[in-house]
């Protein structure tokens, strides 16, 4: 068993994941000891002492004693788990939610796209004219969806116009598309929005040739694209749905 741990720590990707897990454990334990501002933990402890029962003890055990101390992490991850279960049940009961979930998986959130291409003007955009404040038109939403941008995250017609203009300009300059950004950043690559179309296509082809797995010789978080060449104007795979 010790040999297995030793070999695991020799692999950089596994070593980083284990380190992150241990760090989260430390953060959670620290948060479990920090008292919630404005709450008297003595009162809560006295309440527990007077109302002992299986339900309270079980819930307190799930939170690692945080609930009894009424700490910052008193509820632990229970609300997240509960909400996840409810959403999964709702997607089964309501087909529209399931379709929405699949749609979000296919498209890129506008904020993620803006951060990836480092577009501060888009992130800081404030509508200036009356028509810009209006919701995006049906044509704009359809165009954004075809380009790979989630239109639900675009709040105004002015923002939609800027996004569509930027998409057209980036295509002319031979830069990455939203679909390429989503595909590669989901696998841990960073700032894919600054890559060229050719570089992103080259990496995606390598991943596809490796059974849709990132080659072991590549560390996504540290990878810097080269100057691979491709006839990107003739390749519409990642520009069109």
C-alpha positions as a printed Julia matrix, in Angstrom:
241×3 Matrix{Float64}:
   0.0    0.0     0.0
   2.85   2.37    0.83
   4.41   1.5    -2.52
   1.16   2.44   -4.26
   1.16   5.86   -2.54
   4.81   6.35   -3.45
   4.12   5.64   -7.12
   1.06   7.88   -7.07
   3.11  10.84   -5.82
   5.57  10.31   -8.69
   2.84  11.25  -11.21
   2.53  15.01  -11.29
  -1.18  15.15  -12.12
  -2.13  12.76   -9.3
   0.23  14.54   -6.91
  -1.49  17.87   -7.61
  -4.95  16.36   -7.11
  -3.95  14.74   -3.82
  -2.38  18.0    -2.66
  -5.57  19.88   -3.53
  -7.65  17.33   -1.62
  -5.48  17.63    1.49
  -5.62  21.42    1.24
  -9.43  21.34    1.09
  -9.51  19.09    4.14
  -7.41  21.62    6.05
  -9.66  24.5     4.93
 -12.79  22.6     5.96
 -11.38  21.74    9.37
 -10.36  25.34    9.95
 -13.81  26.54    8.9
 -15.35  23.99   11.24
 -13.61  25.63   14.18
 -14.3   29.27   13.29
 -17.44  30.55   15.07
 -20.16  32.22   13.04
 -20.19  36.01   13.71
 -23.13  37.11   15.83
 -23.91  33.62   17.14
 -23.27  32.55   20.73
 -21.85  29.0    20.49
 -22.45  28.47   24.21
 -26.19  28.81   23.69
 -26.11  26.24   20.87
 -24.08  23.81   22.97
 -26.53  24.18   25.88
 -29.4   23.57   23.44
 -27.77  20.35   22.29
 -27.2   19.27   25.88
 -30.89  19.77   26.7
 -32.24  18.26   23.47
 -30.16  15.2    22.87
 -31.52  12.89   20.21
 -30.51  10.63   17.37
 -31.36  13.19   14.67
 -29.25  15.97   16.21
 -26.35  13.64   16.96
 -26.44  12.14   13.47
 -26.47  15.51   11.74
 -23.71  16.8    14.02
 -21.63  13.72   13.15
 -22.11  14.39    9.42
 -20.74  17.91    9.86
 -17.77  16.78   11.95
 -18.99  18.6    15.05
 -19.37  21.9    13.18
 -23.12  22.11   13.76
 -22.78  21.84   17.54
 -20.19  24.62   17.55
 -22.26  26.64   15.03
 -19.12  27.34   13.03
 -18.78  28.91    9.58
 -19.12  25.46    7.97
 -21.94  24.36   10.27
 -23.96  22.85    7.43
 -20.89  21.34    5.73
 -21.63  20.34    2.11
 -25.13  19.09    2.94
 -26.98  21.97    1.13
 -24.92  21.36   -2.02
 -25.66  17.63   -2.0
 -29.36  18.23   -1.35
 -29.68  20.79   -4.15
 -27.81  18.49   -6.56
 -30.2   15.63   -5.81
 -33.23  17.88   -6.25
 -31.97  19.17   -9.61
 -31.31  15.63  -10.83
 -34.86  14.62   -9.92
 -36.27  17.72  -11.59
 -34.41  17.01  -14.83
 -36.13  13.64  -14.96
 -39.56  15.1   -14.16
 -39.22  18.15  -16.41
 -37.78  17.41  -19.9
 -37.11  21.11  -20.5
 -34.57  21.18  -17.64
 -32.79  18.16  -19.1
 -32.59  19.86  -22.49
 -31.3   23.04  -20.8
 -28.61  21.05  -18.99
 -27.46  19.4   -22.23
 -27.46  22.77  -23.97
 -25.25  24.32  -21.3
 -22.78  21.47  -21.72
 -22.5   22.16  -25.44
 -22.12  25.93  -25.23
 -19.64  28.31  -23.58
 -20.72  30.66  -20.82
 -20.16  34.27  -22.02
 -18.17  35.17  -18.89
 -15.84  32.2   -19.39
 -15.37  33.22  -23.03
 -14.59  36.83  -22.11
 -12.04  35.76  -19.5
 -10.42  33.27  -21.84
  -9.92  35.76  -24.68
  -8.98  38.46  -22.11
 -11.6   40.9   -23.36
 -11.9   43.52  -20.64
 -14.12  45.72  -22.81
 -16.71  42.94  -22.98
 -16.5   42.15  -19.28
 -16.9   45.82  -18.32
 -19.55  46.62  -20.93
 -22.39  48.92  -19.81
 -25.26  49.73  -22.24
 -25.24  53.39  -23.28
 -28.27  53.71  -25.59
 -31.88  52.72  -25.19
 -31.82  49.85  -27.71
 -28.68  48.39  -26.11
 -30.54  47.88  -22.82
 -33.21  45.75  -24.48
 -32.96  41.94  -24.31
 -31.12  40.21  -27.18
 -33.24  39.62  -30.25
 -34.18  36.14  -31.4
 -31.75  36.49  -34.33
 -28.9   37.44  -31.98
 -29.64  34.53  -29.65
 -29.69  32.11  -32.58
 -26.41  33.5   -33.95
 -24.71  33.25  -30.55
 -25.92  29.69  -30.09
 -24.61  28.67  -33.53
 -21.24  30.22  -32.68
 -21.05  28.24  -29.43
 -21.97  30.97  -26.92
 -24.7   30.35  -24.35
 -27.23  33.14  -25.15
 -28.93  32.84  -21.75
 -25.9   34.54  -20.19
 -26.09  37.6   -22.46
 -28.29  40.17  -20.77
 -28.68  42.89  -23.43
 -28.85  43.47  -27.17
 -25.8   45.74  -27.01
 -23.71  43.03  -25.37
 -24.91  40.49  -27.93
 -23.87  42.78  -30.78
 -20.38  43.25  -29.3
 -19.97  39.5   -28.84
 -21.03  38.77  -32.42
 -18.66  41.46  -33.75
 -15.8   40.02  -31.68
 -16.54  36.51  -32.91
 -16.43  37.68  -36.53
 -13.17  39.59  -35.95
 -11.5   36.64  -34.22
 -12.51  34.37  -37.07
 -10.86  36.7   -39.57
  -7.7   36.78  -37.4
  -7.56  33.0   -37.17
  -8.03  32.74  -33.38
  -9.76  30.04  -31.35
 -13.49  29.51  -31.5
 -15.82  29.16  -28.48
 -16.17  25.43  -29.12
 -12.39  24.97  -29.11
 -12.16  27.0   -25.9
 -14.84  24.9   -24.19
 -13.31  21.6   -25.32
  -9.75  22.38  -24.24
 -10.44  24.34  -21.06
 -12.66  21.51  -19.83
  -9.5   19.4   -19.98
  -7.43  21.83  -17.93
  -5.76  23.97  -20.62
  -5.54  27.65  -19.73
  -6.14  30.87  -21.67
  -7.16  28.93  -24.78
  -8.81  32.12  -26.02
  -5.34  33.54  -26.76
  -4.35  30.58  -28.95
  -4.54  30.48  -32.71
  -7.17  28.35  -34.43
  -4.4   26.16  -35.84
  -2.79  25.53  -32.45
  -6.1   24.57  -30.87
  -7.01  22.33  -33.8
  -3.62  20.62  -33.61
  -4.09  19.86  -29.91
  -7.66  18.63  -30.4
  -6.45  16.33  -33.21
  -3.78  14.92  -30.87
  -6.37  14.29  -28.15
  -8.71  12.65  -30.67
  -5.88  10.45  -31.95
  -5.18   9.38  -28.36
  -8.7    8.05  -27.8
 -10.03  11.46  -26.64
  -7.55  11.48  -23.76
  -4.87  14.1   -23.17
  -1.44  12.61  -24.03
   0.55  11.75  -20.91
   3.47  13.86  -22.12
   1.3   17.01  -21.9
   0.49  18.88  -18.69
  -2.57  20.97  -19.66
  -2.08  23.67  -17.0
   1.5   24.28  -18.18
   1.11  23.75  -21.91
   2.12  26.57  -24.26
   0.91  26.26  -27.86
   3.37  26.26  -30.73
   2.91  27.79  -34.13
   1.22  24.84  -35.84
  -0.16  25.62  -39.25
  -3.56  24.66  -40.64
  -5.87  25.94  -43.33
  -8.32  27.23  -40.74
 -10.43  29.18  -43.24
 -11.47  25.92  -44.93
 -12.08  24.03  -41.71
 -15.54  24.84  -40.33
 -15.72  22.01  -37.76
 -15.41  24.34  -34.79
 -17.05  27.37  -36.35
 -20.35  25.76  -37.24
 -22.68  23.62  -35.08
